[in-house]
Amino acid sequence: MKKYFALILIGVIMMGLFTPNKAAAAPGAETLVLPAPERQGGMPLMEALDKRMSSRSFTQEELPEQVLSNLLWAAWGYNRADQKKRTAPSSMNKQELSVYAALKSGLYLYDAEAHALQLVSGEDIRSKTGSQPFVNSAPLNLIFVADSKKQNSLTSSYANAGFISQNVYLFCASEGLGTVVRGWFNEKSLHQAMGLGKDRKIILCQTVGYPK
């Protein structure tokens, strides 16, 4: 009897009458809904500033889902959701930057409103995010991309990306993670790998992981 029902279910899925829930699926699904960020606790600000540093040696240990959730919220999440205002400022509130996450399981776009990662590509493009050898194996490479239709001043976009990057630095100092912001990458190759349009400009990349 169980075998009979299993065959029916397989047939229903193949006919498209039933679609498995993708929202709660593991990395590699179209949408990875993150757990709610932990918005309290952590290291006191002055201690985090004292420990803030750049790291260039990382283990391959993947970040727990809760840590990834907290990190992305700290970087560019909504801290005033009713106003759609972020944890980092942007010039004239243009909010022209998007944060992408290059993981082993693929390339994702961070959706602050849904607090979720939207799959862009199932390809592991970490090696294309920079020329340094550690980008290949570090668990996470963030990519900050500006939309020139929203903000035509690259000076503003670089400054805004710097604010986001510093949020990541302070979070990593508090969490015991290593990180380094990078401007050394092949923009043409990375732009193509990400499938970006002509109106998108890659500003900076930032590697995150557990330090060796």
Residue pairs with C-beta under 8 A, 6 or more apart in sequence:
9 18
12 18
13 19
13 20
22 29
22 30
22 31
23 29
23 31
23 33
23 116
24 33
25 31
25 32
26 32
27 103
27 105
27 106
27 117
28 105
28 106
28 119
28 122
29 119
30 118
30 119
31 114
31 116
31 117
31 118
31 119
32 108
32 116
32 117
32 119
33 114
33 115
33 116
34 65
34 68
34 69
34 72
34 115
34 116
34 117
35 65
35 66
35 69
36 69
36 115
37 69
37 70
37 72
37 73
37 74
37 77
37 115
38 66
38 69
38 70
39 73
39 79
42 48
42 171
42 174
42 175
43 51
43 173
43 174
45 170
47 173
47 174
48 170
48 173
48 174
49 170
49 173
51 173
51 174
52 169
52 170
52 173
53 173
54 179
54 180
54 181
55 178
55 179
55 180
55 211
56 132
56 134
56 180
57 134
57 178
57 211
57 212
58 134
58 137
58 138
58 139
58 178
58 207
58 209
58 210
58 211
58 212
59 209
59 210
59 211
59 212
60 137
60 138
60 139
60 209
61 139
61 209
61 210
62 103
62 104
62 139
63 71
63 139
63 140
63 177
63 208
63 209
67 175
67 177
68 101
68 140
69 115
70 171
70 175
71 168
71 171
71 172
71 175
71 177
71 208
72 99
72 101
72 110
72 115
72 117
73 87
73 112
73 115
74 87
74 167
74 168
74 170
74 171
75 87
75 88
75 99
75 110
75 142
75 164
75 167
75 168
75 171
76 86
76 87
76 88
76 97
76 99
76 110
76 112
76 164
76 167
77 86
77 87
77 112
77 115
78 84
78 85
78 86
78 87
78 112
78 113
79 85
79 86
79 87
81 113
84 95
84 113
85 93
86 95
86 112
87 167
88 160
88 163
88 164
88 166
88 167
89 160
89 163
90 96
90 97
90 151
90 156
90 160
90 163
91 151
91 153
91 156
91 159
91 160
92 156
94 150
94 151
94 156
95 150
96 146
96 147
96 148
96 150
96 151
96 157
96 160
97 144
97 145
97 146
97 147
97 157
97 160
97 161
97 164
97 203
98 109
98 110
98 144
98 145
98 146
98 147
99 109
99 110
99 142
99 143
99 144
99 145
99 164
100 107
100 108
100 109
100 110
100 120
100 142
100 143
100 144
100 145
100 194
101 107
101 108
101 109
101 110
101 117
101 140
101 141
101 142
101 143
102 108
102 124
102 125
102 126
102 129
102 140
102 141
102 142
102 143
103 124
103 126
103 139
103 140
104 124
104 126
104 139
105 122
105 124
106 119
106 120
106 121
106 122
106 123
106 124
107 119
107 120
107 121
107 123
107 125
107 193
107 194
108 117
108 118
108 119
108 120
109 117
109 118
109 120
110 116
110 117
110 118
111 117
111 118
120 194
120 195
121 193
121 194
121 195
123 193
125 190
125 193
125 194
126 135
126 136
126 137
126 138
126 141
127 135
127 136
128 185
128 186
128 189
128 190
128 193
129 135
129 141
129 143
129 182
129 185
129 190
129 205
129 207
130 141
130 182
130 184
130 185
130 205
130 207
131 184
131 185
131 186
132 182
132 184
132 207
134 207
135 141
135 182
135 205
135 207
138 207
138 208
138 209
139 208
139 209
139 210
140 207
140 208
140 209
141 205
141 206
141 207
141 208
142 168
142 205
142 206
142 207
142 208
143 190
143 194
143 202
143 204
143 205
144 161
144 164
144 165
144 202
144 203
144 204
144 205
144 206
145 194
145 196
145 200
145 201
145 202
145 203
146 154
146 157
146 160
146 161
146 200
146 201
146 202
146 203
147 199
147 200
148 199
148 200
148 201
149 199
151 157
151 160
154 201
154 203
157 201
157 203
158 203
158 204
161 203
161 204
162 204
165 181
165 204
165 206
168 179
168 181
168 206
168 208
169 179
169 181
171 177
172 178
172 179
172 208
176 210
177 208
177 209
177 210
177 211
178 208
178 209
178 210
178 211
179 206
179 207
179 208
179 209
180 206
180 207
181 204
181 205
181 206
182 204
182 205
182 206
182 207
183 204
183 205
185 202
185 205
187 202
190 202
190 205
191 200
191 202
194 202
196 202
